[in-house]
Amino acid sequence: MKFNEDARVKLPSVLHLHRLGYQYLSVKNTVYNPETFTLS
């Protein structure tokens, strides 16, 4: 059986964090700042 990281790790983690009150932000419309190592 092939291990699917998205189904086994990523999605459950995102769902758990969402239930804890975190908000999911897509990286499609973000800008990386190499000076502060942040996305905005």
PDB file of all heavy atoms in Angstrom:
ATOM      1  N   MET A   1       0.836  -1.174   0.000  1.00  0.00           N
ATOM      2  CA  MET A   1       0.000   0.000   0.000  1.00  0.00           C
ATOM      3  C   MET A   1       0.885   1.243   0.000  1.00  0.00           C
ATOM      4  O   MET A   1       1.847   1.336   0.748  1.00  0.00           O
ATOM      5  CB  MET A   1      -0.901   0.015   1.238  1.00  0.00           C
ATOM      6  CG  MET A   1      -1.750   1.252   1.268  1.00  0.00           C
ATOM      7  SD  MET A   1      -2.638   1.618   2.796  1.00  0.00           S
ATOM      8  CE  MET A   1      -3.501   0.164   3.160  1.00  0.00           C
ATOM      9  N   LYS A   2       0.560   2.200  -0.851  1.00  0.00           N
ATOM     10  CA  LYS A   2       1.326   3.431  -0.961  1.00  0.00           C
ATOM     11  C   LYS A   2       0.922   4.399   0.152  1.00  0.00           C
ATOM     12  O   LYS A   2      -0.253   4.587   0.422  1.00  0.00           O
ATOM     13  CB  LYS A   2       1.084   4.061  -2.330  1.00  0.00           C
ATOM     14  CG  LYS A   2       1.875   5.314  -2.563  1.00  0.00           C
ATOM     15  CD  LYS A   2       1.607   5.888  -3.934  1.00  0.00           C
ATOM     16  CE  LYS A   2       2.286   7.213  -4.081  1.00  0.00           C
ATOM     17  NZ  LYS A   2       1.963   7.903  -5.303  1.00  0.00           N
ATOM     18  N   PHE A   3       1.898   4.994   0.801  1.00  0.00           N
ATOM     19  CA  PHE A   3       1.641   5.972   1.852  1.00  0.00           C
ATOM     20  C   PHE A   3       1.312   7.308   1.222  1.00  0.00           C
ATOM     21  O   PHE A   3       2.068   7.840   0.413  1.00  0.00           O
ATOM     22  CB  PHE A   3       2.868   6.105   2.755  1.00  0.00           C
ATOM     23  CG  PHE A   3       2.686   7.103   3.864  1.00  0.00           C
ATOM     24  CD1 PHE A   3       1.922   6.792   4.970  1.00  0.00           C
ATOM     25  CD2 PHE A   3       3.280   8.344   3.799  1.00  0.00           C
ATOM     26  CE1 PHE A   3       1.755   7.696   5.995  1.00  0.00           C
ATOM     27  CE2 PHE A   3       3.125   9.255   4.820  1.00  0.00           C
ATOM     28  CZ  PHE A   3       2.357   8.931   5.922  1.00  0.00           C
ATOM     29  N   ASN A   4       0.170   7.869   1.567  1.00  0.00           N
ATOM     30  CA  ASN A   4      -0.253   9.154   1.040  1.00  0.00           C
ATOM     31  C   ASN A   4      -0.134  10.193   2.158  1.00  0.00           C
ATOM     32  O   ASN A   4      -0.969  10.245   3.063  1.00  0.00           O
ATOM     33  CB  ASN A   4      -1.684   9.064   0.524  1.00  0.00           C
ATOM     34  CG  ASN A   4      -2.131  10.345  -0.130  1.00  0.00           C
ATOM     35  OD1 ASN A   4      -1.588  11.410   0.094  1.00  0.00           O
ATOM     36  ND2 ASN A   4      -3.151  10.229  -0.958  1.00  0.00           N
ATOM     37  N   GLU A   5       0.911  11.006   2.102  1.00  0.00           N
ATOM     38  CA  GLU A   5       1.186  11.972   3.159  1.00  0.00           C
ATOM     39  C   GLU A   5       0.053  12.988   3.325  1.00  0.00           C
ATOM     40  O   GLU A   5      -0.292  13.367   4.447  1.00  0.00           O
ATOM     41  CB  GLU A   5       2.491  12.716   2.871  1.00  0.00           C
ATOM     42  CG  GLU A   5       2.883  13.691   3.954  1.00  0.00           C
ATOM     43  CD  GLU A   5       4.193  14.392   3.673  1.00  0.00           C
ATOM     44  OE1 GLU A   5       4.823  14.122   2.639  1.00  0.00           O
ATOM     45  OE2 GLU A   5       4.576  15.225   4.504  1.00  0.00           O
ATOM     46  N   ASP A   6      -0.537  13.441   2.215  1.00  0.00           N
ATOM     47  CA  ASP A   6      -1.630  14.419   2.308  1.00  0.00           C
ATOM     48  C   ASP A   6      -2.805  13.871   3.107  1.00  0.00           C
ATOM     49  O   ASP A   6      -3.332  14.534   3.987  1.00  0.00           O
ATOM     50  CB  ASP A   6      -2.100  14.836   0.914  1.00  0.00           C
ATOM     51  CG  ASP A   6      -1.105  15.750   0.206  1.00  0.00           C
ATOM     52  OD1 ASP A   6      -0.288  16.387   0.907  1.00  0.00           O
ATOM     53  OD2 ASP A   6      -1.155  15.827  -1.030  1.00  0.00           O
ATOM     54  N   ALA A   7      -3.213  12.644   2.791  1.00  0.00           N
ATOM     55  CA  ALA A   7      -4.381  12.060   3.450  1.00  0.00           C
ATOM     56  C   ALA A   7      -4.089  11.614   4.873  1.00  0.00           C
ATOM     57  O   ALA A   7      -4.948  11.691   5.746  1.00  0.00           O
ATOM     58  CB  ALA A   7      -4.897  10.874   2.629  1.00  0.00           C
ATOM     59  N   ARG A   8      -2.876  11.154   5.127  1.00  0.00           N
ATOM     60  CA  ARG A   8      -2.558  10.596   6.441  1.00  0.00           C
ATOM     61  C   ARG A   8      -2.021  11.619   7.439  1.00  0.00           C
ATOM     62  O   ARG A   8      -2.131  11.431   8.639  1.00  0.00           O
ATOM     63  CB  ARG A   8      -1.521   9.471   6.287  1.00  0.00           C
ATOM     64  CG  ARG A   8      -1.936   8.319   5.407  1.00  0.00           C
ATOM     65  CD  ARG A   8      -2.819   7.354   6.121  1.00  0.00           C
ATOM     66  NE  ARG A   8      -2.220   6.924   7.359  1.00  0.00           N
ATOM     67  CZ  ARG A   8      -2.079   5.692   7.742  1.00  0.00           C
ATOM     68  NH1 ARG A   8      -2.482   4.729   6.962  1.00  0.00           N
ATOM     69  NH2 ARG A   8      -1.560   5.400   8.900  1.00  0.00           N
ATOM     70  N   VAL A   9      -1.419  12.720   6.948  1.00  0.00           N
ATOM     71  CA  VAL A   9      -0.764  13.665   7.853  1.00  0.00           C
ATOM     72  C   VAL A   9      -1.266  15.095   7.684  1.00  0.00           C
ATOM     73  O   VAL A   9      -1.730  15.726   8.638  1.00  0.00           O
ATOM     74  CB  VAL A   9       0.774  13.625   7.656  1.00  0.00           C
ATOM     75  CG1 VAL A   9       1.457  14.624   8.570  1.00  0.00           C
ATOM     76  CG2 VAL A   9       1.309  12.235   7.900  1.00  0.00           C
ATOM     77  N   LYS A  10      -1.173  15.617   6.478  1.00  0.00           N
ATOM     78  CA  LYS A  10      -1.455  17.041   6.267  1.00  0.00           C
ATOM     79  C   LYS A  10      -2.910  17.419   6.541  1.00  0.00           C
ATOM     80  O   LYS A  10      -3.181  18.356   7.296  1.00  0.00           O
ATOM     81  CB  LYS A  10      -1.081  17.453   4.847  1.00  0.00           C
ATOM     82  CG  LYS A  10       0.397  17.429   4.585  1.00  0.00           C
ATOM     83  CD  LYS A  10       0.685  17.823   3.150  1.00  0.00           C
ATOM     84  CE  LYS A  10       2.155  17.713   2.839  1.00  0.00           C
ATOM     85  NZ  LYS A  10       2.424  18.050   1.431  1.00  0.00           N
ATOM     86  N   LEU A  11      -3.841  16.732   5.927  1.00  0.00           N
ATOM     87  CA  LEU A  11      -5.254  17.090   6.093  1.00  0.00           C
ATOM     88  C   LEU A  11      -5.746  16.929   7.531  1.00  0.00           C
ATOM     89  O   LEU A  11      -6.406  17.827   8.055  1.00  0.00           O
ATOM     90  CB  LEU A  11      -6.122  16.309   5.118  1.00  0.00           C
ATOM     91  CG  LEU A  11      -5.925  16.671   3.645  1.00  0.00           C
ATOM     92  CD1 LEU A  11      -6.759  15.764   2.759  1.00  0.00           C
ATOM     93  CD2 LEU A  11      -6.253  18.119   3.394  1.00  0.00           C
ATOM     94  N   PRO A  12      -5.441  15.825   8.206  1.00  0.00           N
ATOM     95  CA  PRO A  12      -5.856  15.727   9.605  1.00  0.00           C
ATOM     96  C   PRO A  12      -5.237  16.825  10.481  1.00  0.00           C
ATOM     97  O   PRO A  12      -5.883  17.340  11.390  1.00  0.00           O
ATOM     98  CB  PRO A  12      -5.370  14.343  10.036  1.00  0.00           C
ATOM     99  CG  PRO A  12      -5.306  13.562   8.779  1.00  0.00           C
ATOM    100  CD  PRO A  12      -4.889  14.552   7.731  1.00  0.00           C
ATOM    101  N   SER A  13      -4.001  17.204  10.191  1.00  0.00           N
ATOM    102  CA  SER A  13      -3.353  18.268  10.961  1.00  0.00           C
ATOM    103  C   SER A  13      -4.046  19.603  10.746  1.00  0.00           C
ATOM    104  O   SER A  13      -4.301  20.352  11.696  1.00  0.00           O
ATOM    105  CB  SER A  13      -1.885  18.395  10.560  1.00  0.00           C
ATOM    106  OG  SER A  13      -1.200  17.211  10.823  1.00  0.00           O
ATOM    107  N   VAL A  14      -4.362  19.914   9.504  1.00  0.00           N
ATOM    108  CA  VAL A  14      -5.054  21.172   9.192  1.00  0.00           C
ATOM    109  C   VAL A  14      -6.434  21.193   9.846  1.00  0.00           C
ATOM    110  O   VAL A  14      -6.836  22.205  10.426  1.00  0.00           O
ATOM    111  CB  VAL A  14      -5.162  21.366   7.660  1.00  0.00           C
ATOM    112  CG1 VAL A  14      -6.092  22.519   7.320  1.00  0.00           C
ATOM    113  CG2 VAL A  14      -3.783  21.608   7.069  1.00  0.00           C
ATOM    114  N   LEU A  15      -7.154  20.087   9.796  1.00  0.00           N
ATOM    115  CA  LEU A  15      -8.476  20.024  10.424  1.00  0.00           C
ATOM    116  C   LEU A  15      -8.394  20.199  11.938  1.00  0.00           C
ATOM    117  O   LEU A  15      -9.200  20.906  12.538  1.00  0.00           O
ATOM    118  CB  LEU A  15      -9.157  18.697  10.092  1.00  0.00           C
ATOM    119  CG  LEU A  15      -9.628  18.538   8.652  1.00  0.00           C
ATOM    120  CD1 LEU A  15     -10.114  17.120   8.410  1.00  0.00           C
ATOM    121  CD2 LEU A  15     -10.698  19.546   8.323  1.00  0.00           C
ATOM    122  N   HIS A  16      -7.410  19.577  12.551  1.00  0.00           N
ATOM    123  CA  HIS A  16      -7.239  19.690  13.997  1.00  0.00           C
ATOM    124  C   HIS A  16      -6.921  21.129  14.398  1.00  0.00           C
ATOM    125  O   HIS A  16      -7.505  21.671  15.347  1.00  0.00           O
ATOM    126  CB  HIS A  16      -6.146  18.744  14.469  1.00  0.00           C
ATOM    127  CG  HIS A  16      -5.924  18.772  15.942  1.00  0.00           C
ATOM    128  ND1 HIS A  16      -6.855  18.296  16.842  1.00  0.00           N
ATOM    129  CD2 HIS A  16      -4.897  19.237  16.676  1.00  0.00           C
ATOM    130  CE1 HIS A  16      -6.398  18.466  18.067  1.00  0.00           C
ATOM    131  NE2 HIS A  16      -5.198  19.038  17.990  1.00  0.00           N
ATOM    132  N   LEU A  17      -6.018  21.766  13.676  1.00  0.00           N
ATOM    133  CA  LEU A  17      -5.667  23.156  13.981  1.00  0.00           C
ATOM    134  C   LEU A  17      -6.859  24.087  13.753  1.00  0.00           C
ATOM    135  O   LEU A  17      -7.053  25.043  14.508  1.00  0.00           O
ATOM    136  CB  LEU A  17      -4.467  23.592  13.138  1.00  0.00           C
ATOM    137  CG  LEU A  17      -3.143  22.930  13.523  1.00  0.00           C
ATOM    138  CD1 LEU A  17      -2.080  23.222  12.473  1.00  0.00           C
ATOM    139  CD2 LEU A  17      -2.696  23.377  14.895  1.00  0.00           C
ATOM    140  N   HIS A  18      -7.661  23.801  12.740  1.00  0.00           N
ATOM    141  CA  HIS A  18      -8.861  24.603  12.484  1.00  0.00           C
ATOM    142  C   HIS A  18      -9.843  24.486  13.652  1.00  0.00           C
ATOM    143  O   HIS A  18     -10.420  25.487  14.080  1.00  0.00           O
ATOM    144  CB  HIS A  18      -9.520  24.169  11.182  1.00  0.00           C
ATOM    145  CG  HIS A  18     -10.726  24.959  10.831  1.00  0.00           C
ATOM    146  ND1 HIS A  18     -10.652  26.259  10.392  1.00  0.00           N
ATOM    147  CD2 HIS A  18     -12.033  24.646  10.868  1.00  0.00           C
ATOM    148  CE1 HIS A  18     -11.873  26.698  10.181  1.00  0.00           C
ATOM    149  NE2 HIS A  18     -12.734  25.735  10.456  1.00  0.00           N
ATOM    150  N   ARG A  19     -10.005  23.291  14.180  1.00  0.00           N
ATOM    151  CA  ARG A  19     -10.889  23.095  15.336  1.00  0.00           C
ATOM    152  C   ARG A  19     -10.375  23.817  16.578  1.00  0.00           C
ATOM    153  O   ARG A  19     -11.150  24.171  17.459  1.00  0.00           O
ATOM    154  CB  ARG A  19     -11.038  21.609  15.641  1.00  0.00           C
ATOM    155  CG  ARG A  19     -11.843  20.878  14.612  1.00  0.00           C
ATOM    156  CD  ARG A  19     -12.025  19.418  14.992  1.00  0.00           C
ATOM    157  NE  ARG A  19     -12.542  18.680  13.865  1.00  0.00           N
ATOM    158  CZ  ARG A  19     -11.984  17.590  13.361  1.00  0.00           C
ATOM    159  NH1 ARG A  19     -10.892  17.082  13.897  1.00  0.00           N
ATOM    160  NH2 ARG A  19     -12.521  16.986  12.330  1.00  0.00           N
ATOM    161  N   LEU A  20      -9.066  24.021  16.656  1.00  0.00           N
ATOM    162  CA  LEU A  20      -8.472  24.743  17.780  1.00  0.00           C
ATOM    163  C   LEU A  20      -8.574  26.264  17.619  1.00  0.00           C
ATOM    164  O   LEU A  20      -8.188  27.001  18.512  1.00  0.00           O
ATOM    165  CB  LEU A  20      -6.998  24.350  17.944  1.00  0.00           C
ATOM    166  CG  LEU A  20      -6.745  22.928  18.413  1.00  0.00           C
ATOM    167  CD1 LEU A  20      -5.251  22.635  18.398  1.00  0.00           C
ATOM    168  CD2 LEU A  20      -7.316  22.711  19.808  1.00  0.00           C
ATOM    169  N   GLY A  21      -9.063  26.717  16.467  1.00  0.00           N
ATOM    170  CA  GLY A  21      -9.270  28.138  16.261  1.00  0.00           C
ATOM    171  C   GLY A  21      -8.332  28.807  15.277  1.00  0.00           C
ATOM    172  O   GLY A  21      -8.418  30.014  15.051  1.00  0.00           O
ATOM    173  N   TYR A  22      -7.418  28.038  14.696  1.00  0.00           N
ATOM    174  CA  TYR A  22      -6.512  28.619  13.714  1.00  0.00           C
ATOM    175  C   TYR A  22      -7.231  28.770  12.378  1.00  0.00           C
ATOM    176  O   TYR A  22      -8.145  28.033  12.064  1.00  0.00           O
ATOM    177  CB  TYR A  22      -5.279  27.740  13.531  1.00  0.00           C
ATOM    178  CG  TYR A  22      -4.338  27.795  14.702  1.00  0.00           C
ATOM    179  CD1 TYR A  22      -4.489  26.924  15.781  1.00  0.00           C
ATOM    180  CD2 TYR A  22      -3.305  28.712  14.741  1.00  0.00           C
ATOM    181  CE1 TYR A  22      -3.631  26.972  16.865  1.00  0.00           C
ATOM    182  CE2 TYR A  22      -2.444  28.767  15.819  1.00  0.00           C
ATOM    183  CZ  TYR A  22      -2.611  27.902  16.877  1.00  0.00           C
ATOM    184  OH  TYR A  22      -1.766  27.951  17.953  1.00  0.00           O
ATOM    185  N   GLN A  23      -6.781  29.727  11.584  1.00  0.00           N
ATOM    186  CA  GLN A  23      -7.381  29.977  10.281  1.00  0.00           C
ATOM    187  C   GLN A  23      -6.405  29.531   9.201  1.00  0.00           C
ATOM    188  O   GLN A  23      -5.212  29.860   9.248  1.00  0.00           O
ATOM    189  CB  GLN A  23      -7.686  31.469  10.110  1.00  0.00           C
ATOM    190  CG  GLN A  23      -8.316  31.819   8.798  1.00  0.00           C
ATOM    191  CD  GLN A  23      -8.570  33.315   8.678  1.00  0.00           C
ATOM    192  OE1 GLN A  23      -8.229  34.081   9.576  1.00  0.00           O
ATOM    193  NE2 GLN A  23      -9.150  33.723   7.588  1.00  0.00           N
ATOM    194  N   TYR A  24      -6.898  28.780   8.212  1.00  0.00           N
ATOM    195  CA  TYR A  24      -6.064  28.318   7.103  1.00  0.00           C
ATOM    196  C   TYR A  24      -5.885  29.451   6.110  1.00  0.00           C
ATOM    197  O   TYR A  24      -6.847  30.075   5.677  1.00  0.00           O
ATOM    198  CB  TYR A  24      -6.705  27.116   6.415  1.00  0.00           C
ATOM    199  CG  TYR A  24      -5.893  26.607   5.249  1.00  0.00           C
ATOM    200  CD1 TYR A  24      -4.786  25.813   5.475  1.00  0.00           C
ATOM    201  CD2 TYR A  24      -6.221  26.948   3.949  1.00  0.00           C
ATOM    202  CE1 TYR A  24      -4.013  25.353   4.418  1.00  0.00           C
ATOM    203  CE2 TYR A  24      -5.453  26.494   2.889  1.00  0.00           C
ATOM    204  CZ  TYR A  24      -4.357  25.701   3.131  1.00  0.00           C
ATOM    205  OH  TYR A  24      -3.602  25.252   2.083  1.00  0.00           O
ATOM    206  N   LEU A  25      -4.648  29.733   5.765  1.00  0.00           N
ATOM    207  CA  LEU A  25      -4.338  30.748   4.767  1.00  0.00           C
ATOM    208  C   LEU A  25      -3.651  30.089   3.582  1.00  0.00           C
ATOM    209  O   LEU A  25      -2.651  29.390   3.752  1.00  0.00           O
ATOM    210  CB  LEU A  25      -3.414  31.827   5.360  1.00  0.00           C
ATOM    211  CG  LEU A  25      -3.947  32.572   6.569  1.00  0.00           C
ATOM    212  CD1 LEU A  25      -2.871  33.508   7.117  1.00  0.00           C
ATOM    213  CD2 LEU A  25      -5.187  33.356   6.203  1.00  0.00           C
ATOM    214  N   SER A  26      -4.168  30.313   2.405  1.00  0.00           N
ATOM    215  CA  SER A  26      -3.574  29.770   1.204  1.00  0.00           C
ATOM    216  C   SER A  26      -2.313  30.558   0.856  1.00  0.00           C
ATOM    217  O   SER A  26      -2.250  31.771   1.054  1.00  0.00           O
ATOM    218  CB  SER A  26      -4.561  29.846   0.042  1.00  0.00           C
ATOM    219  OG  SER A  26      -3.939  29.419  -1.146  1.00  0.00           O
ATOM    220  N   VAL A  27      -1.312  29.892   0.327  1.00  0.00           N
ATOM    221  CA  VAL A  27      -0.076  30.581  -0.050  1.00  0.00           C
ATOM    222  C   VAL A  27      -0.109  31.071  -1.494  1.00  0.00           C
ATOM    223  O   VAL A  27       0.869  31.641  -1.974  1.00  0.00           O
ATOM    224  CB  VAL A  27       1.162  29.676   0.168  1.00  0.00           C
ATOM    225  CG1 VAL A  27       1.370  29.401   1.628  1.00  0.00           C
ATOM    226  CG2 VAL A  27       1.070  28.418  -0.632  1.00  0.00           C
ATOM    227  N   LYS A  28      -1.225  30.896  -2.174  1.00  0.00           N
ATOM    228  CA  LYS A  28      -1.317  31.317  -3.577  1.00  0.00           C
ATOM    229  C   LYS A  28      -1.187  32.824  -3.737  1.00  0.00           C
ATOM    230  O   LYS A  28      -0.596  33.291  -4.694  1.00  0.00           O
ATOM    231  CB  LYS A  28      -2.637  30.848  -4.184  1.00  0.00           C
ATOM    232  CG  LYS A  28      -2.701  29.364  -4.395  1.00  0.00           C
ATOM    233  CD  LYS A  28      -3.989  28.970  -5.061  1.00  0.00           C
ATOM    234  CE  LYS A  28      -4.043  27.467  -5.242  1.00  0.00           C
ATOM    235  NZ  LYS A  28      -5.280  27.057  -5.884  1.00  0.00           N
ATOM    236  N   ASN A  29      -1.745  33.601  -2.810  1.00  0.00           N
ATOM    237  CA  ASN A  29      -1.738  35.054  -2.944  1.00  0.00           C
ATOM    238  C   ASN A  29      -0.853  35.726  -1.897  1.00  0.00           C
ATOM    239  O   ASN A  29      -1.118  36.841  -1.491  1.00  0.00           O
ATOM    240  CB  ASN A  29      -3.172  35.586  -2.811  1.00  0.00           C
ATOM    241  CG  ASN A  29      -4.065  35.040  -3.901  1.00  0.00           C
ATOM    242  OD1 ASN A  29      -3.646  34.892  -5.033  1.00  0.00           O
ATOM    243  ND2 ASN A  29      -5.287  34.712  -3.541  1.00  0.00           N
ATOM    244  N   THR A  30       0.197  35.060  -1.479  1.00  0.00           N
ATOM    245  CA  THR A  30       1.062  35.620  -0.453  1.00  0.00           C
ATOM    246  C   THR A  30       2.404  36.028  -1.032  1.00  0.00           C
ATOM    247  O   THR A  30       2.804  35.588  -2.103  1.00  0.00           O
ATOM    248  CB  THR A  30       1.312  34.615   0.684  1.00  0.00           C
ATOM    249  OG1 THR A  30       1.896  33.446   0.135  1.00  0.00           O
ATOM    250  CG2 THR A  30       0.038  34.266   1.402  1.00  0.00           C
ATOM    251  N   VAL A  31       3.081  36.888  -0.295  1.00  0.00           N
ATOM    252  CA  VAL A  31       4.401  37.358  -0.695  1.00  0.00           C
ATOM    253  C   VAL A  31       5.383  36.966   0.397  1.00  0.00           C
ATOM    254  O   VAL A  31       5.141  37.215   1.579  1.00  0.00           O
ATOM    255  CB  VAL A  31       4.397  38.892  -0.879  1.00  0.00           C
ATOM    256  CG1 VAL A  31       5.781  39.397  -1.232  1.00  0.00           C
ATOM    257  CG2 VAL A  31       3.377  39.291  -1.925  1.00  0.00           C
ATOM    258  N   TYR A  32       6.492  36.355   0.011  1.00  0.00           N
ATOM    259  CA  TYR A  32       7.507  35.920   0.967  1.00  0.00           C
ATOM    260  C   TYR A  32       8.498  37.061   1.195  1.00  0.00           C
ATOM    261  O   TYR A  32       9.019  37.643   0.244  1.00  0.00           O
ATOM    262  CB  TYR A  32       8.234  34.686   0.435  1.00  0.00           C
ATOM    263  CG  TYR A  32       9.384  34.244   1.296  1.00  0.00           C
ATOM    264  CD1 TYR A  32       9.155  33.696   2.542  1.00  0.00           C
ATOM    265  CD2 TYR A  32      10.690  34.381   0.871  1.00  0.00           C
ATOM    266  CE1 TYR A  32      10.199  33.286   3.357  1.00  0.00           C
ATOM    267  CE2 TYR A  32      11.744  33.975   1.656  1.00  0.00           C
ATOM    268  CZ  TYR A  32      11.493  33.430   2.900  1.00  0.00           C
ATOM    269  OH  TYR A  32      12.534  33.039   3.689  1.00  0.00           O
ATOM    270  N   ASN A  33       8.762  37.370   2.463  1.00  0.00           N
ATOM    271  CA  ASN A  33       9.732  38.391   2.809  1.00  0.00           C
ATOM    272  C   ASN A  33      10.975  37.689   3.364  1.00  0.00           C
ATOM    273  O   ASN A  33      10.973  37.207   4.489  1.00  0.00           O
ATOM    274  CB  ASN A  33       9.148  39.339   3.860  1.00  0.00           C
ATOM    275  CG  ASN A  33      10.087  40.473   4.197  1.00  0.00           C
ATOM    276  OD1 ASN A  33      11.276  40.417   3.919  1.00  0.00           O
ATOM    277  ND2 ASN A  33       9.541  41.507   4.787  1.00  0.00           N
ATOM    278  N   PRO A  34      12.059  37.632   2.584  1.00  0.00           N
ATOM    279  CA  PRO A  34      13.261  36.908   3.026  1.00  0.00           C
ATOM    280  C   PRO A  34      13.977  37.570   4.200  1.00  0.00           C
ATOM    281  O   PRO A  34      14.752  36.922   4.888  1.00  0.00           O
ATOM    282  CB  PRO A  34      14.143  36.874   1.784  1.00  0.00           C
ATOM    283  CG  PRO A  34      13.675  37.980   0.918  1.00  0.00           C
ATOM    284  CD  PRO A  34      12.221  38.176   1.246  1.00  0.00           C
ATOM    285  N   GLU A  35      13.731  38.850   4.441  1.00  0.00           N
ATOM    286  CA  GLU A  35      14.375  39.528   5.577  1.00  0.00           C
ATOM    287  C   GLU A  35      13.785  39.098   6.914  1.00  0.00           C
ATOM    288  O   GLU A  35      14.487  39.017   7.905  1.00  0.00           O
ATOM    289  CB  GLU A  35      14.264  41.037   5.416  1.00  0.00           C
ATOM    290  CG  GLU A  35      15.057  41.571   4.217  1.00  0.00           C
ATOM    291  CD  GLU A  35      14.918  43.069   4.050  1.00  0.00           C
ATOM    292  OE1 GLU A  35      14.321  43.720   4.935  1.00  0.00           O
ATOM    293  OE2 GLU A  35      15.425  43.585   3.048  1.00  0.00           O
ATOM    294  N   THR A  36      12.482  38.847   6.930  1.00  0.00           N
ATOM    295  CA  THR A  36      11.824  38.449   8.188  1.00  0.00           C
ATOM    296  C   THR A  36      11.368  36.998   8.176  1.00  0.00           C
ATOM    297  O   THR A  36      10.853  36.515   9.181  1.00  0.00           O
ATOM    298  CB  THR A  36      10.608  39.335   8.452  1.00  0.00           C
ATOM    299  OG1 THR A  36       9.686  39.193   7.361  1.00  0.00           O
ATOM    300  CG2 THR A  36      10.997  40.791   8.604  1.00  0.00           C
ATOM    301  N   PHE A  37      11.551  36.319   7.046  1.00  0.00           N
ATOM    302  CA  PHE A  37      11.136  34.915   6.890  1.00  0.00           C
ATOM    303  C   PHE A  37       9.644  34.743   7.158  1.00  0.00           C
ATOM    304  O   PHE A  37       9.226  33.789   7.803  1.00  0.00           O
ATOM    305  CB  PHE A  37      11.945  33.996   7.799  1.00  0.00           C
ATOM    306  CG  PHE A  37      13.429  34.093   7.584  1.00  0.00           C
ATOM    307  CD1 PHE A  37      14.227  34.758   8.479  1.00  0.00           C
ATOM    308  CD2 PHE A  37      14.001  33.532   6.462  1.00  0.00           C
ATOM    309  CE1 PHE A  37      15.592  34.849   8.277  1.00  0.00           C
ATOM    310  CE2 PHE A  37      15.369  33.629   6.239  1.00  0.00           C
ATOM    311  CZ  PHE A  37      16.166  34.296   7.156  1.00  0.00           C
ATOM    312  N   THR A  38       8.839  35.677   6.676  1.00  0.00           N
ATOM    313  CA  THR A  38       7.392  35.607   6.879  1.00  0.00           C
ATOM    314  C   THR A  38       6.652  35.678   5.549  1.00  0.00           C
ATOM    315  O   THR A  38       7.180  36.149   4.542  1.00  0.00           O
ATOM    316  CB  THR A  38       6.903  36.763   7.752  1.00  0.00           C
ATOM    317  OG1 THR A  38       7.256  37.999   7.150  1.00  0.00           O
ATOM    318  CG2 THR A  38       7.499  36.688   9.149  1.00  0.00           C
ATOM    319  N   LEU A  39       5.421  35.212   5.581  1.00  0.00           N
ATOM    320  CA  LEU A  39       4.513  35.365   4.439  1.00  0.00           C
ATOM    321  C   LEU A  39       3.511  36.444   4.782  1.00  0.00           C
ATOM    322  O   LEU A  39       3.035  36.528   5.903  1.00  0.00           O
ATOM    323  CB  LEU A  39       3.784  34.041   4.165  1.00  0.00           C
ATOM    324  CG  LEU A  39       4.653  32.856   3.780  1.00  0.00           C
ATOM    325  CD1 LEU A  39       3.796  31.607   3.715  1.00  0.00           C
ATOM    326  CD2 LEU A  39       5.341  33.103   2.458  1.00  0.00           C
ATOM    327  N   SER A  40       3.206  37.271   3.804  1.00  0.00           N
ATOM    328  CA  SER A  40       2.201  38.312   4.042  1.00  0.00           C
ATOM    329  C   SER A  40       1.296  38.469   2.853  1.00  0.00           C
ATOM    330  O   SER A  40       1.523  37.938   1.809  1.00  0.00           O
ATOM    331  CB  SER A  40       2.880  39.631   4.364  1.00  0.00           C
ATOM    332  OG  SER A  40       3.776  40.003   3.335  1.00  0.00           O
TER     333      SER A  40
END
